[in-house]
């Protein structure tokens, strides 16, 4: 069945992933280590939230 609240949250998550993919360094994964990649994701999400 259709639940509007679930699809509303799903839309927010999908838009967040799409905005993250707009950052070239994240989309192509330039960083070598998992730790530096996580730091890049953290910075990108901060930029999105601002």
CORURTA-V667403 format. One record per backbone hydrogen bond with DSSP energy under -0.5 kcal/mol. NH is the residue of the N-H (numbers start at 1). CO is the residue of the C=O. If there is no record, write none. Layout:
NH_CO ; NH_CO
//
This chain:
4_2 ; 7_3 ; 8_4 ; 9_5 ; 10_6 ; 11_7 ; 12_8 ; 13_9 ; 14_10 ; 15_11 ; 16_12 ; 17_13 ; 18_14 ; 19_15 ; 20_16 ; 21_17 ; 22_18 ; 22_19 ; 23_20 ; 24_22 ; 26_23 ; 27_23 ; 28_24 ; 29_25 ; 30_25 ; 37_33 ; 38_34 ; 39_35 ; 40_36 ; 41_37 ; 42_38 ; 43_39 ; 44_40 ; 45_41 ; 46_42 ; 47_43 ; 48_44 ; 49_45 ; 50_46
//
